[in-house]
Amino acid sequence: MIIFCVFLFFNTLSILDNQIQDRLYHDTRPIHGDIVIIAIDEESLQTLGRWPWPRDYHGELLSVLSEAPPAVIGYDIIFAEPSFVPADDTYLIEMLNKMDHVVVPVVGHFENTSAGGLLQAKELTRAFPALALVTDSGHINTLLDSDGILRHTLLQIGYNDQEIPSFAWQIYASYMAHLGKEPIAIQDIPTDPWKQTYIKFAGEPFSMERVSFHLVMNGAIPAEYFRDKIVLIGPFAPGIVDDYYFTSIAPPVPMYGIEVHANVIQQLIEKRFIQDLPLTLELLILIALGALCYWLFYRFRPGVSALIFLVLSCLYWFIAVKISHQGYAFSLIYPVGLMGTQYIAALGHQFISEQLEKNRITSYFGKYVAPQVVSKIIDEGEDALKPGGVLREITVFFVDIRGFTSLSEAAPPDEVVAILNEYLTLCAQSIFDYGGTLDKFIGDATMALFNAPLDLENHQLKAVQTAWAMSQGAEKLQIKLEEKYGKSVQFGIGIHCGPAIVGNIGAAWRMDYTAIGDTVNIASRIENQTKPGEILISHDVYEHVKNHIEAVDMGIHQLKGKKQGVHVFRVESVSMDHLS
């Protein structure tokens, strides 16, 4: 969002934004019936000869028009110097005097157009004095956008403490005076710092009503046709002057300057203007929109967020186009681009957050359960690490190393630790292999859970298979210890199943994932009843696994701290094929 605010401030994406607005903001409309162009076109050049023409040709044209005077004439030719035939100038000035309103152009020359504010011309190119005395004038300067497209008309420039209106505005003002109406003041028109306003073109190039210069001059078109109209006279052929522009309404097709003036005049008459939002307001909209989008995109998954992005983009464009018809221009690329950036940023944030969460869960559960179980826990996300517990049916597994105390007396401490680590590694690996959760090491004992934190099918059988795999693996270690130390070390394993509270239990800053309840106590007490090498299971476990094991009924055992005895079985063999 910050990057997009910088882009907006420096107009980095203005070209793309302008091109999109060009296609959405223009609404062609009927051409004003009182505007007509007398074109100095190819046909007239072929008839009257190459340019420039003698001044008396212009006098003849004005003589015809004087028979039914137009409301105003805009002559888009700078008669900067007297001609070499003074009589022609005299005749032209005489004909100009017969007209109520004639406007001729001036051109300002600037040292700098980049700074904001009213552009100050250091000098002007204008009509020669005798002609200037009988006409009004307006400047024809234009400022193209950075992509070379004409989108704005410069309504006013400064020169020697004067404010010179544009050629089009001066013609419009004369037309309104002819109608007895007040023209809209330039200061009341929404403009940018350079006194430019956006051109709302009425039509594409060549859409304005026009007639050939030579037809009017020769009387082929009745003068009455021009009465009380706005008559614009100017070049409409290549090679006269480079007076054509690529415009926002049809960028590939050039529009002659005289037709640009006609469009601006119609816009002024209709008072159709587009006002840019203040930069501060646009920034506030971007900030609010960016914050909203980021919150939405981060909250939902990528697929839903993409749909939200599409809906919001279409909604924004619909609103922007509708509001543009009310006279306001909204940036189209910046907000939609911002939404896209926020979507990408939110995806990145989600990805980083998920990776951090995965790392946190992995570091927490990785020492308890097998990697594939960790992956499943990761899918559950934050819920897996919340403090507290849930009641669920589990199988609790306790294993103790019998004979370890006597071994500790016979072997050096460093070898004792190495032997212990071998046994505990066997315990942990066996538990992981059958989907169990390593709860904790208690000295040379180990506690494990099955069916927690995730559901584990046939968890009672998996626990018994773990015990059998552990006992088989211990035989190899036992042989090595007897050969080296003459000591026998074996496992004693107790298993019970039932309900227990399972979860993260402890202080907020120090928690352990464990199980508590009577089921845990019974499993521990059963393990205490075992002899070296024995696997004892409760009757509850036996009922779930009896079709997959061979066991000896050991009867009722009275357990420490329990009023009622517990029926236990000693496992003699286990089928290791049934793993589901």
C-alpha positions as CSV (number, residue, x, y, z in Angstrom):
1,M,0.0,0.0,0.0
2,I,2.9,2.4,0.8
3,I,4.4,1.6,-2.6
4,F,1.2,2.4,-4.3
5,C,0.9,5.7,-2.5
6,V,4.3,6.6,-3.7
7,F,3.4,5.7,-7.2
8,L,0.3,7.9,-7.0
9,F,2.3,10.8,-5.7
10,F,4.8,10.6,-8.5
11,N,2.2,9.6,-11.2
12,T,4.3,6.5,-11.9
13,L,1.4,4.6,-13.4
14,S,-0.4,7.6,-14.9
15,I,0.0,6.5,-18.5
16,L,-1.7,3.2,-18.0
17,D,-4.4,4.9,-15.8
18,N,-5.0,7.5,-18.5
19,Q,-5.3,4.9,-21.2
20,I,-8.0,3.0,-19.2
21,Q,-9.9,6.2,-18.5
22,D,-9.7,7.1,-22.2
23,R,-11.8,4.0,-22.9
24,L,-14.3,4.3,-20.1
25,Y,-14.9,8.0,-19.6
26,H,-15.8,9.2,-23.0
27,D,-19.4,9.3,-24.1
28,T,-19.9,10.4,-27.7
29,R,-23.0,12.5,-28.1
30,P,-24.8,14.5,-30.8
31,I,-22.7,17.3,-32.3
32,H,-23.9,20.8,-31.4
33,G,-25.9,22.1,-34.4
34,D,-24.5,25.6,-34.1
35,I,-20.9,24.6,-34.6
36,V,-19.6,24.4,-38.2
37,I,-16.0,24.1,-39.5
38,I,-15.0,25.8,-42.7
39,A,-12.1,23.5,-43.6
40,I,-8.9,24.5,-45.5
41,D,-8.9,21.0,-46.9
42,E,-7.3,19.1,-49.8
43,E,-10.2,19.9,-52.0
44,S,-9.8,23.6,-51.4
45,L,-6.0,23.5,-51.9
46,Q,-6.5,21.8,-55.2
47,T,-9.0,24.4,-56.3
48,L,-7.4,27.5,-54.9
49,G,-3.7,26.6,-55.1
50,R,-0.9,25.8,-52.7
51,W,-0.7,27.3,-49.2
52,P,-0.3,30.1,-48.2
53,W,-3.1,31.8,-50.1
54,P,-3.3,35.5,-50.8
55,R,-5.0,37.4,-48.0
56,D,-7.8,38.5,-50.3
57,Y,-9.1,34.9,-50.4
58,H,-9.8,35.2,-46.7
59,G,-11.4,38.6,-47.3
60,E,-13.7,37.1,-50.0
61,L,-14.7,34.3,-47.5
62,L,-15.6,36.9,-44.9
63,S,-17.5,39.0,-47.5
64,V,-19.7,36.0,-48.2
65,L,-20.3,35.3,-44.4
66,S,-21.1,39.0,-43.8
67,E,-24.3,38.6,-45.8
68,A,-25.7,36.5,-42.9
69,P,-23.4,37.1,-40.0
70,P,-22.4,34.2,-37.8
71,A,-22.6,34.6,-34.0
72,V,-18.8,34.4,-33.9
73,I,-16.0,33.4,-36.2
74,G,-12.9,31.6,-34.9
75,Y,-10.0,32.0,-37.4
76,D,-7.4,29.5,-36.5
77,I,-4.6,31.1,-38.5
78,I,-2.0,33.4,-37.1
79,F,-1.6,36.4,-39.4
80,A,1.7,37.3,-37.7
81,E,3.1,39.6,-40.4
82,P,1.5,42.0,-43.0
83,S,1.4,40.5,-46.4
84,F,3.5,41.7,-49.4
85,V,0.3,43.1,-50.9
86,P,-1.0,45.8,-48.6
87,A,-4.3,46.0,-50.5
88,D,-5.1,42.4,-49.5
89,D,-4.5,43.2,-45.8
90,T,-6.7,46.3,-46.1
91,Y,-9.5,44.3,-47.7
92,L,-9.2,41.6,-45.0
93,I,-9.3,44.1,-42.2
94,E,-12.3,45.8,-43.8
95,M,-14.2,42.5,-43.9
96,L,-13.3,41.7,-40.3
97,N,-14.7,45.0,-39.3
98,K,-18.1,44.0,-40.7
99,M,-18.3,41.1,-38.2
100,D,-19.5,41.4,-34.6
101,H,-17.1,38.8,-33.1
102,V,-13.9,37.4,-34.7
103,V,-11.3,35.6,-32.6
104,V,-7.8,34.9,-33.8
105,P,-5.1,32.8,-32.1
106,V,-2.0,33.8,-30.2
107,V,0.8,31.4,-29.2
108,G,2.7,31.8,-25.9
109,H,6.4,30.8,-25.6
110,F,7.5,29.4,-22.2
111,E,10.7,28.7,-20.5
112,N,9.2,26.1,-18.2
113,T,5.9,24.2,-18.2
114,S,6.7,21.6,-15.5
115,A,6.0,23.8,-12.5
116,G,2.4,24.0,-11.4
117,G,0.4,27.2,-11.5
118,L,-0.6,29.6,-14.3
119,L,1.9,29.3,-17.1
120,Q,3.7,32.6,-17.8
121,A,4.7,33.2,-21.4
122,K,7.9,35.1,-21.9
123,E,6.7,36.3,-25.3
124,L,3.7,35.9,-27.7
125,T,3.3,35.3,-31.4
126,R,0.2,37.2,-32.4
127,A,-1.6,38.8,-35.3
128,F,0.0,42.0,-36.8
129,P,-1.2,45.1,-35.0
130,A,-3.7,46.4,-37.5
131,L,-5.5,43.0,-37.6
132,A,-5.2,42.6,-33.9
133,L,-7.1,45.9,-33.3
134,V,-10.3,44.5,-35.0
135,T,-10.3,41.1,-33.5
136,D,-10.4,39.3,-30.2
137,S,-7.7,36.8,-29.4
138,G,-7.1,33.6,-27.4
139,H,-4.1,31.3,-27.0
140,I,-3.8,28.0,-28.8
141,N,-1.2,26.4,-26.5
142,T,-1.6,22.8,-25.5
143,L,0.2,20.5,-23.1
144,L,0.4,16.8,-24.1
145,D,0.5,14.1,-21.5
146,S,3.7,12.0,-21.1
147,D,2.4,9.5,-23.7
148,G,1.9,12.2,-26.3
149,I,-1.9,12.1,-26.0
150,L,-4.0,15.3,-25.9
151,R,-6.5,14.9,-23.0
152,H,-6.7,18.4,-21.6
153,T,-7.3,21.9,-22.8
154,L,-5.3,24.8,-21.4
155,L,-7.9,27.4,-20.5
156,Q,-5.6,30.3,-19.6
157,I,-2.0,31.5,-19.7
158,G,-0.3,34.6,-18.3
159,Y,1.7,37.3,-20.0
160,N,2.9,40.6,-18.6
161,D,0.4,40.6,-15.8
162,Q,-2.4,39.7,-18.3
163,E,-4.5,36.6,-18.2
164,I,-5.1,35.3,-21.7
165,P,-8.0,32.9,-22.2
166,S,-7.9,30.0,-24.6
167,F,-9.0,30.4,-28.2
168,A,-11.9,28.0,-27.6
169,W,-13.0,29.8,-24.4
170,Q,-12.9,33.2,-26.1
171,I,-15.1,31.9,-29.0
172,Y,-17.5,30.3,-26.5
173,A,-17.7,33.6,-24.5
174,S,-18.4,35.6,-27.7
175,Y,-21.2,33.1,-28.6
176,M,-22.7,33.4,-25.2
177,A,-22.6,37.2,-25.5
178,H,-24.4,36.9,-28.8
179,L,-27.1,34.9,-27.1
180,G,-27.3,37.4,-24.3
181,K,-26.0,34.9,-21.7
182,E,-23.2,34.9,-19.2
183,P,-20.3,32.5,-20.0
184,I,-19.0,30.3,-17.3
185,A,-15.9,31.9,-15.8
186,I,-12.6,30.1,-16.1
187,Q,-12.2,30.1,-12.3
188,D,-15.5,28.2,-12.0
189,I,-14.3,25.4,-14.2
190,P,-12.5,22.5,-12.5
191,T,-8.9,22.7,-13.5
192,D,-5.5,21.3,-12.5
193,P,-2.7,23.5,-11.3
194,W,-1.8,24.5,-14.9
195,K,-5.4,25.7,-15.5
196,Q,-6.2,22.7,-17.7
197,T,-9.5,20.9,-17.8
198,Y,-10.2,17.4,-19.1
199,I,-11.6,17.4,-22.7
200,K,-15.0,15.6,-23.0
201,F,-14.8,15.0,-26.7
202,A,-18.3,14.9,-28.3
203,G,-17.1,12.8,-31.2
204,E,-14.2,11.1,-32.9
205,P,-12.0,12.8,-35.5
206,F,-13.9,14.0,-38.6
207,S,-17.3,13.9,-36.8
208,M,-17.8,17.6,-36.6
209,E,-19.9,19.3,-39.2
210,R,-17.6,20.9,-41.9
211,V,-17.6,22.4,-45.3
212,S,-14.8,23.2,-47.8
213,F,-13.3,26.7,-47.8
214,H,-13.5,27.1,-51.6
215,L,-17.2,26.2,-51.7
216,V,-18.1,28.9,-49.2
217,M,-15.8,31.5,-50.8
218,N,-17.3,30.8,-54.3
219,G,-20.9,31.0,-53.0
220,A,-21.7,27.4,-53.5
221,I,-23.1,27.2,-50.0
222,P,-25.6,29.9,-49.1
223,A,-24.4,32.4,-46.5
224,E,-27.7,31.9,-44.6
225,Y,-26.4,28.5,-43.6
226,F,-23.9,30.2,-41.2
227,R,-26.2,32.8,-39.6
228,D,-25.9,33.0,-35.8
229,K,-23.6,30.0,-35.7
230,I,-20.1,29.4,-34.4
231,V,-17.9,29.3,-37.5
232,L,-14.4,27.9,-37.1
233,I,-12.0,28.4,-40.0
234,G,-8.7,26.5,-40.0
235,P,-6.4,23.9,-41.6
236,F,-7.9,20.5,-42.2
237,A,-5.2,19.0,-44.4
238,P,-1.6,17.8,-43.9
239,G,1.2,20.0,-44.9
240,I,-0.3,23.4,-44.0
241,V,0.9,23.4,-40.4
242,D,1.5,20.6,-37.9
243,D,-1.8,21.3,-36.3
244,Y,-3.1,17.9,-35.4
245,Y,-3.1,15.8,-32.3
246,F,-3.6,12.2,-31.1
247,T,-6.5,12.5,-28.7
248,S,-7.9,10.4,-25.9
249,I,-11.1,9.6,-27.7
250,A,-9.3,7.9,-30.7
251,P,-5.6,7.7,-30.0
252,P,-4.6,6.0,-33.4
253,V,-6.4,8.7,-35.5
254,P,-5.1,12.3,-35.5
255,M,-7.6,15.1,-34.9
256,Y,-6.9,18.5,-36.5
257,G,-6.6,21.4,-34.1
258,I,-9.7,23.2,-35.4
259,E,-11.8,20.1,-34.6
260,V,-10.3,20.0,-31.1
261,H,-11.4,23.6,-30.6
262,A,-14.9,22.6,-31.8
263,N,-15.1,19.8,-29.2
264,V,-13.9,22.1,-26.4
265,I,-16.4,24.8,-27.4
266,Q,-19.3,22.3,-27.3
267,Q,-18.0,21.1,-23.9
268,L,-18.1,24.6,-22.6
269,I,-21.6,25.2,-23.9
270,E,-22.8,22.0,-22.3
271,K,-20.8,22.6,-19.1
272,R,-19.6,19.0,-19.1
273,F,-16.6,18.9,-16.9
274,I,-14.7,16.2,-15.1
275,Q,-13.1,17.1,-11.8
276,D,-10.2,15.2,-10.3
277,L,-10.4,14.2,-6.7
278,P,-8.0,16.1,-4.4
279,L,-4.8,14.1,-4.0
280,T,-5.2,13.9,-0.2
281,L,-8.7,12.4,-0.6
282,E,-7.5,10.0,-3.2
283,L,-4.7,8.9,-0.8
284,L,-7.3,8.4,2.0
285,I,-9.4,6.3,-0.3
286,L,-6.4,4.2,-1.2
287,I,-5.4,3.7,2.4
288,A,-9.0,2.8,3.5
289,L,-9.4,0.5,0.5
290,G,-6.0,-1.1,1.0
291,A,-6.6,-1.7,4.7
292,L,-10.1,-3.3,4.0
293,C,-8.8,-5.5,1.2
294,Y,-5.8,-6.7,3.2
295,W,-8.0,-7.6,6.1
296,L,-10.4,-9.5,3.8
297,F,-7.7,-11.2,1.8
298,Y,-5.7,-12.3,4.9
299,R,-8.8,-13.6,6.6
300,F,-9.9,-15.9,3.7
301,R,-8.2,-18.6,1.8
302,P,-6.6,-17.7,-1.6
303,G,-9.5,-18.9,-3.8
304,V,-12.1,-17.0,-1.9
305,S,-9.8,-13.9,-1.7
306,A,-9.4,-14.1,-5.5
307,L,-13.1,-14.0,-5.9
308,I,-13.4,-11.1,-3.5
309,F,-10.7,-9.3,-5.5
310,L,-12.6,-9.8,-8.7
311,V,-15.9,-8.7,-7.3
312,L,-14.4,-5.6,-5.6
313,S,-12.5,-4.6,-8.8
314,C,-15.6,-4.8,-10.9
315,L,-17.7,-3.0,-8.3
316,Y,-15.1,-0.2,-8.1
317,W,-14.9,0.2,-11.8
318,F,-18.7,0.3,-12.1
319,I,-19.0,3.0,-9.4
320,A,-16.1,5.0,-10.9
321,V,-17.6,5.1,-14.3
322,K,-21.0,6.0,-13.0
323,I,-19.5,8.8,-10.9
324,S,-17.5,10.0,-13.8
325,H,-20.8,10.8,-15.6
326,Q,-21.5,13.1,-12.6
327,G,-18.3,15.0,-13.2
328,Y,-15.7,13.3,-11.1
329,A,-12.7,11.4,-12.3
330,F,-11.6,8.4,-10.2
331,S,-8.3,6.7,-10.8
332,L,-8.9,3.3,-12.1
333,I,-5.5,1.6,-12.2
334,Y,-4.2,2.6,-8.8
335,P,-7.0,1.3,-6.6
336,V,-7.4,-2.0,-8.6
337,G,-3.6,-2.3,-8.7
338,L,-3.5,-1.7,-5.0
339,M,-6.1,-4.4,-4.4
340,G,-3.9,-6.8,-6.5
341,T,-0.8,-5.8,-4.4
342,Q,-2.7,-6.3,-1.2
343,Y,-3.9,-9.7,-2.4
344,I,-0.3,-10.7,-3.1
345,A,0.9,-9.3,0.2
346,A,-1.9,-11.1,2.1
347,L,-0.9,-14.4,0.4
348,G,2.7,-13.8,1.3
349,H,1.6,-13.0,4.9
350,Q,-0.5,-16.1,5.0
351,F,2.4,-18.2,3.6
352,I,4.9,-16.8,6.2
353,S,2.4,-17.2,9.0
354,E,1.6,-20.8,8.0
355,Q,5.3,-21.6,7.8
356,L,5.9,-20.1,11.2
357,E,2.9,-22.0,12.5
358,K,4.2,-25.2,10.9
359,N,7.6,-24.6,12.4
360,R,6.1,-24.0,15.8
361,I,3.9,-27.1,15.7
362,T,6.8,-29.2,14.3
363,S,9.1,-28.0,17.1
364,Y,6.4,-28.8,19.7
365,F,5.1,-32.1,18.4
366,G,8.1,-33.3,16.5
367,K,9.7,-34.8,19.6
368,Y,6.4,-36.6,20.5
369,V,5.0,-38.1,17.3
370,A,6.1,-39.4,13.9
371,P,6.6,-36.9,11.0
372,Q,3.5,-38.0,9.2
373,V,1.5,-37.3,12.4
374,V,3.1,-33.9,12.7
375,S,1.9,-33.2,9.1
376,K,-1.7,-34.0,10.1
377,I,-1.5,-31.9,13.2
378,I,-0.2,-29.0,11.0
379,D,-3.4,-29.2,9.0
380,E,-5.4,-28.5,12.2
381,G,-3.3,-25.3,12.7
382,E,-3.5,-23.2,15.8
383,D,-6.1,-25.4,17.6
384,A,-3.4,-28.1,18.1
385,L,-1.5,-25.8,20.4
386,K,-4.2,-24.2,22.4
387,P,-4.0,-24.8,26.2
388,G,-6.5,-27.1,27.8
389,G,-7.7,-30.6,27.1
390,V,-10.4,-32.7,25.5
391,L,-12.0,-36.0,26.7
392,R,-11.3,-38.8,24.2
393,E,-10.9,-42.5,24.1
394,I,-7.2,-43.5,24.1
395,T,-4.8,-46.3,24.7
396,V,-2.1,-45.6,27.3
397,F,1.2,-47.4,27.0
398,F,3.9,-47.6,29.8
399,V,7.3,-49.3,29.3
400,D,10.1,-49.6,31.9
401,I,13.6,-51.0,31.5
402,R,14.0,-53.9,34.0
403,G,17.5,-54.6,35.3
404,F,18.8,-51.2,34.4
405,T,19.8,-50.3,38.0
406,S,22.1,-53.3,38.3
407,L,23.5,-52.5,34.9
408,S,24.3,-49.0,36.0
409,E,26.5,-50.3,38.8
410,A,28.4,-52.6,36.4
411,A,29.1,-50.1,33.5
412,P,30.8,-46.7,33.4
413,P,28.4,-43.7,33.5
414,D,29.1,-42.7,29.9
415,E,28.3,-46.2,28.7
416,V,25.2,-46.3,30.8
417,V,24.0,-43.2,29.1
418,A,24.7,-44.6,25.7
419,I,22.9,-47.9,26.5
420,L,19.9,-45.9,27.9
421,N,19.8,-43.8,24.7
422,E,19.8,-47.0,22.6
423,Y,16.8,-48.4,24.5
424,L,14.9,-45.1,24.5
425,T,15.5,-44.7,20.8
426,L,14.1,-48.2,20.2
427,C,11.1,-47.2,22.3
428,A,10.5,-43.9,20.4
429,Q,11.0,-45.4,17.0
430,S,8.6,-48.3,17.7
431,I,6.0,-45.8,19.0
432,F,6.3,-43.6,15.9
433,D,6.2,-46.6,13.6
434,Y,2.7,-47.5,14.8
435,G,1.3,-44.0,15.0
436,G,1.7,-43.4,18.7
437,T,2.5,-40.2,20.5
438,L,5.6,-40.2,22.7
439,D,4.3,-38.5,25.8
440,K,7.4,-38.3,27.9
441,F,10.5,-40.1,29.2
442,I,10.5,-40.8,33.0
443,G,14.0,-41.8,33.8
444,D,14.4,-45.2,32.2
445,A,10.6,-45.4,31.6
446,T,8.5,-44.2,28.7
447,M,4.9,-43.1,28.4
448,A,3.0,-43.1,25.1
449,L,-0.5,-42.4,23.9
450,F,-2.4,-43.9,21.0
451,N,-5.4,-42.1,19.3
452,A,-4.2,-38.7,20.4
453,P,-3.9,-36.0,19.3
454,L,-5.3,-37.5,16.1
455,D,-7.7,-40.3,15.5
456,L,-5.9,-43.6,15.0
457,E,-7.9,-46.6,13.8
458,N,-7.4,-49.8,15.9
459,H,-5.4,-47.8,18.4
460,Q,-5.5,-50.7,20.9
461,L,-4.0,-53.1,18.4
462,K,-1.4,-50.5,17.4
463,A,-0.3,-50.1,21.0
464,V,0.1,-53.9,21.4
465,Q,2.0,-54.2,18.1
466,T,4.3,-51.4,19.4
467,A,4.9,-53.4,22.5
468,W,5.7,-56.5,20.6
469,A,8.0,-54.7,18.1
470,M,9.8,-53.1,21.1
471,S,10.3,-56.5,22.8
472,Q,11.6,-58.1,19.6
473,G,14.1,-55.2,19.2
474,A,15.2,-55.5,22.8
475,E,16.4,-59.1,22.3
476,K,19.3,-57.9,20.1
477,L,20.3,-55.3,22.7
478,Q,20.0,-57.9,25.5
479,I,22.5,-60.3,23.7
480,K,25.0,-57.5,23.4
481,L,24.7,-56.5,27.0
482,E,25.0,-60.1,28.3
483,E,28.2,-60.6,26.3
484,K,29.8,-57.4,27.5
485,Y,28.6,-57.0,31.1
486,G,26.9,-60.3,32.0
487,K,23.8,-58.4,32.8
488,S,20.3,-58.9,31.4
489,V,18.0,-55.9,30.6
490,Q,14.5,-56.4,29.5
491,F,11.3,-54.4,29.0
492,G,8.2,-54.5,31.2
493,I,5.2,-53.1,29.3
494,G,1.7,-52.3,30.6
495,I,-1.2,-51.2,28.4
496,H,-4.8,-50.0,29.2
497,C,-7.5,-48.2,27.2
498,G,-10.3,-45.9,28.2
499,P,-11.3,-42.2,28.4
500,A,-8.8,-39.6,29.5
501,I,-8.3,-35.8,29.3
502,V,-5.8,-35.1,26.6
503,G,-4.2,-31.8,25.7
504,N,-1.7,-29.1,26.5
505,I,-1.6,-29.0,30.2
506,G,0.5,-26.8,32.5
507,A,1.3,-23.1,32.9
508,A,0.9,-20.6,30.0
509,W,4.7,-20.4,29.7
510,R,5.4,-24.1,30.2
511,M,3.0,-26.7,28.9
512,D,3.3,-30.4,28.1
513,Y,1.1,-32.4,25.8
514,T,-0.1,-35.3,27.9
515,A,-3.1,-37.3,29.2
516,I,-4.5,-37.4,32.7
517,G,-7.2,-39.5,34.3
518,D,-7.9,-43.0,35.7
519,T,-7.0,-44.7,32.5
520,V,-3.4,-43.3,32.8
521,N,-3.2,-44.5,36.4
522,I,-4.3,-48.0,35.6
523,A,-1.9,-48.3,32.7
524,S,0.9,-47.3,35.0
525,R,-0.1,-49.7,37.7
526,I,-0.3,-52.6,35.2
527,E,3.2,-51.8,34.0
528,N,4.3,-52.0,37.7
529,Q,2.9,-55.5,37.8
530,T,5.1,-56.8,34.9
531,K,8.1,-59.0,35.2
532,P,11.1,-58.5,33.0
533,G,10.1,-59.2,29.4
534,E,6.4,-59.3,30.0
535,I,3.7,-57.4,28.2
536,L,0.5,-57.1,30.3
537,I,-2.7,-55.7,28.9
538,S,-6.0,-55.0,30.6
539,H,-9.2,-56.9,29.8
540,D,-10.5,-53.7,28.0
541,V,-7.5,-53.9,25.6
542,Y,-7.8,-57.6,25.2
543,E,-11.4,-57.4,24.0
544,H,-10.2,-55.2,21.1
545,V,-7.2,-57.3,20.1
546,K,-8.0,-60.8,21.0
547,N,-8.4,-62.0,17.4
548,H,-4.8,-60.8,16.6
549,I,-2.9,-62.1,19.6
550,E,-2.2,-65.1,21.7
551,A,-2.4,-64.3,25.4
552,V,-2.5,-65.9,28.8
553,D,-5.2,-64.9,31.2
554,M,-3.5,-63.7,34.4
555,G,-6.7,-63.2,36.3
556,I,-7.6,-60.3,38.6
557,H,-4.7,-58.2,39.9
558,Q,-5.2,-55.9,42.8
559,L,-3.5,-52.6,41.8
560,K,-2.1,-50.1,44.2
561,G,-4.6,-47.3,45.0
562,K,-7.5,-49.2,43.4
563,K,-10.3,-50.7,45.4
564,Q,-11.4,-53.0,42.6
565,G,-9.0,-55.4,40.9
566,V,-8.1,-55.3,37.2
567,H,-8.3,-58.3,34.9
568,V,-5.1,-58.6,33.0
569,F,-3.6,-60.8,30.2
570,R,0.0,-61.5,29.3
571,V,0.7,-61.3,25.6
572,E,2.5,-64.3,24.2
573,S,2.5,-63.4,20.5
574,V,1.1,-60.7,18.2
575,S,0.0,-60.7,14.5
576,M,2.0,-57.9,12.9
577,D,0.2,-58.0,9.6
578,H,-3.0,-56.2,10.7
579,L,-2.0,-52.5,10.5
580,S,-5.3,-50.8,9.7
